[in-house]
Amino acid sequence: MPHAVFTPIGTTALVTGASSGLGAGYAHELARRGADLVLTARRGERLADLAADLAATYGTVCTVIPLDLACPGAVGELVSDLGTRRITVGTLVNNAGFGTYGTVLDSDPEREAEQVALNVQALTALTHALLPGLIHTAQTTPGSAALVNLASTASFQPVPQMAVYAATKAYVRSYTEALWYETRATGLKVTAICPGPVSTEFFAVAGRTTSSFRGMLTVDDVMRTSFAALDRASTPPHAVSGRRNALLAGLCARLPHRLVITATGRLNRPAG
Ligand SMILES: NC(=O)c1ccc[n+]([C@@H]2O[C@H](COP(=O)([O-])OP(=O)(O)OC[C@H]3O[C@@H](n4cnc5c(N)ncnc54)[C@H](OP(=O)(O)O)[C@@H]3O)[C@@H](O)[C@H]2O)c1
C-alpha cells in the first residue's frame, strides 16, 4: 500500500550540499519532521553551525562529514564513513550541484568536468551505493524513506550559455524518473525536483546576474513543492516548483524544438 504522508521520524537522512541554499532548507524540514541527519558539503564550519542550530531547535542528531564530492573517490569515502559509524541512510537528498555561465567555446574544461563529476557522477554513485538501504527503510518503516534528486527546469530544454549545466540536469531528471519506475513496488518515494531560478548562492557561483529573471523562487517555495510531492501517496516522478515554471516546462514539450532552443538562447544572452 503506498503511504501518503512522508514521516521520516527515527530514520536518518543524508543531505548533500547542506552548507547553503536548498540543502540547508531540506535539512531544516527533514529535522522538523523527526529525521536524524548526515550533512555533507565542502564548507565544514557552515555544516557545524547548521548541525548546532538543528540540534538546538529540533533535538536532531547530526553527523557532519565535510567532503568535496567532485573528487575521485569521495563518494566511496563517504559511504565507507557511514559504514564505520553504522549509519543506515533512509532518505537521500542529492542536492549538491553547481552551474557555469558562458559559451562552450569560452568555458574552462576542468570546471566543466568538475560540474559533470558533481552533478552527475557523484549523484549516480551515491544513489547506487545507498539504494539498498533506502529500499530496506521503505519496506521496514513505510512512508519514512525517500530519494530526492535536484534537477531543474533546465532539464526540460537545452540552455545556451549553460550547456553543460542543462545537460547534467536532463540526466538527473531522466535517471531519477527511470528509478521512480524501477522502485515503484518498494514503497520508496522517488522524485526529481525541478525548480526555476531560486535565490541562493547558485548564481553568484555560476557567475551570472539575476536581473533578467522575473519572480525568483525562495528556498521555502522549493521546500513546499518538494514535501508536497513526498506527501502524496503516489509521489510524482518529477515536481516543478512555481506555477509559471510548470507551464513553461509543459510548453517546451509541445512547441517545435528549434523554437524552444532559440527562445531559450535569447532569454539567456549575457546582459547588455
Ligand atoms: N538556485 C537555483 O536557481 C536552482 C534552480 C534549479 C536547481 N538548482 C539545484 O539545486 C541544488 C542546490 O543549489 P542551490 O541553489 O542551493 O545553490 P547553492 O546555494 O550554491 O548550494 C550548492 C551546495 O552544493 C555544495 N557543493 C558545491 N560544490 C560541491 C562539491 N564539490 N562537493 C560537495 N558539495 C558541493 C555547496 O557547498 P560547499 O560550497 O560548501 O561545498 C552548497 O552547499 C543544485 O543541484 C542546483 O543545481 C538550483
The ligand as a Gaussian input file, in Angstrom:
#p B3LYP/6-31G(d) Opt

LIG

0 1
 N       19.253000      28.163000      -7.298000
 C       18.628000      27.809000      -8.405000
 O       18.155000      28.672000      -9.174000
 C       18.430000      26.348000      -8.749000
 C       17.432000      26.025000      -9.691000
 C       17.266000      24.694000     -10.033000
 C       18.054000      23.719000      -9.461000
 N       19.015000      24.070000      -8.548000
 C       19.843000      22.994000      -7.994000
 O       19.661000      22.953000      -6.590000
 C       20.828000      22.415000      -5.967000
 C       21.230000      23.318000      -4.815000
 O       21.606000      24.575000      -5.318000
 P       21.394000      25.935000      -4.518000
 O       20.523000      26.789000      -5.336000
 O       21.047000      25.680000      -3.111000
 O       22.881000      26.537000      -4.665000
 P       23.980000      26.884000      -3.558000
 O       23.422000      27.787000      -2.527000
 O       25.170000      27.354000      -4.353000
 O       24.288000      25.470000      -2.886000
 C       25.050000      24.481000      -3.524000
 C       25.511000      23.474000      -2.498000
 O       26.316000      22.489000      -3.158000
 C       27.537000      22.336000      -2.415000
 N       28.643000      21.961000      -3.287000
 C       29.128000      22.656000      -4.358000
 N       30.199000      22.033000      -4.850000
 C       30.408000      20.938000      -4.071000
 C       31.384000      19.899000      -4.072000
 N       32.376000      19.872000      -4.983000
 N       31.302000      18.927000      -3.137000
 C       30.311000      18.948000      -2.209000
 N       29.361000      19.905000      -2.148000
 C       29.419000      20.891000      -3.078000
 C       27.784000      23.705000      -1.784000
 O       28.569000      23.561000      -0.607000
 P       30.138000      23.899000      -0.470000
 O       30.407000      25.101000      -1.330000
 O       30.279000      24.139000       0.996000
 O       30.831000      22.668000      -0.928000
 C       26.364000      24.102000      -1.406000
 O       26.027000      23.561000      -0.156000
 C       21.880000      22.295000      -7.062000
 O       21.926000      20.956000      -7.517000
 C       21.342000      23.183000      -8.183000
 O       21.770000      22.777000      -9.452000
 C       19.218000      25.359000      -8.172000

